[in-house]
Amino acid sequence: MAEKGTSVDSPKKGKRRAGAGRDAAAQGGGAGGDAMSALLTNKLMENPNFMDALQAQLGDQLGAAMSDRSMFYRSLPKQCKARVRALKNLQVENQQIECRFHKELHELECRFESEFQSLYEKRKQIVAGEYEPTDEECVFDEECCDGEDEGCCGAAAEEKQNGDGETADDSDAALAKSVEAKVSLNESEYDENTKGLPQFWLTALQNVSSVAELIEDCDIDVLKHLQDIKCTLLADPVGFVLDFYFSENEYFTNRVLTKRYLMKIEVDATDPFSFDGGEIYRCEGCEIEWNKGKNITLKTIKKKQKNKKQGQTRTITKQVKADSFFNFFNPPQLPENEEEEVDEEVAASVAQDYEIGLFMKESFVPKAVLYFTGEENDEDDEDDNEYDDMDDEDYDESQDPDYQPPAAGEQPQECQQQ
């Protein structure tokens, strides 16, 4: 590290010597030297050109000193660095091609949207109980089918197995499933006469961890009225709209709550390598027309105030923002001026909102039934990161209860050829 510091700081040796001289002069000159030094420092600090130049120089030198990843590149001769610059130009062209690809991909999605929407409309009718699927439509072949539903492939397989003779383990498993089904049915407020799929969208939302954390207890009764969620793509400007359809309820008069996301698919000329597909840059919510006394996004608090002169106290009430899923329709906004400083909390809220909106478009709305059943969730990637690889020395196979030592003269299992 000392060698790096020397090579980087060598252009500033003269400045260091000058600084040392000033320090000596300050020590010799006493208070007068200190005052002069402070005056010069203040003058320099007030000069914006000096500060910009200083920050740029320090940034370049510190960045070069701290970045071990670029050490080899910086050690290359000029001709090699020139070839690297040529490769970067190719990379910029690659980014431009990728940008065109994403634009055409969005256009392709728009062309296929009508076909998807016809399926989503039928899904809506089944969920709402407006359409009853035929027996043929209810047959779905899946390996995980438990055979509890009549007409299901698993039920047919179970009948065939019972006819041919079943094992004791199979019989116990079937009995356990039967008891579990009866218990869950008795605990449920629904029966075989229930129409559609009650609480379909509420259950699906609650099965998504990033959305579930936004849902408060006060939201649940309102979300029971949620009948459908649709995503409509926008061609110009590029983006998409999320529509939340509600049945008539006591909370608000809106039948549809809307969230609009605008995207840009452009390569930034000042930072071309940052392009990574379409990017949300703005979202717009809607005004919820709450019925009187039913606005769950606000809460009333009481606060005591004391008169400093008279010493009297009074209690005032005021409404403040309350945590609620329905704040999703009143999103925080970033300033239009990109150079304006943004509060960290606001920036984090905006990023979370953009992430949820994109997730709803790309996964949640298309795969709603899998989120409803719990087969799909947004924690798969997180679960993979919860486990760290163990070092070889941390694992003793002799302590494994399933470990079987090789017989005399045999090779360990991992050494045997396949």
VENPEZI-V555456 format. One record per helix or strand of 2 or more residues. SS is the DSSP state (2 for helix, 1 for strand). FROM is the first residue (numbers start at 1). TO is the last residue. Records with the same first field share a line. If there is no record, write none. Layout:
SS=FROM-TO, FROM-TO
//
This chain:
2=2-29, 31-45, 48-66, 68-74, 78-128, 153-164, 168-187, 200-206, 209-212, 217-223, 272-274, 325-329, 344-364, 368-373, 380-384, 392-394, 397-399, 413-415
1=226-234, 239-246, 256-264, 279-284, 298-306, 313-321
//
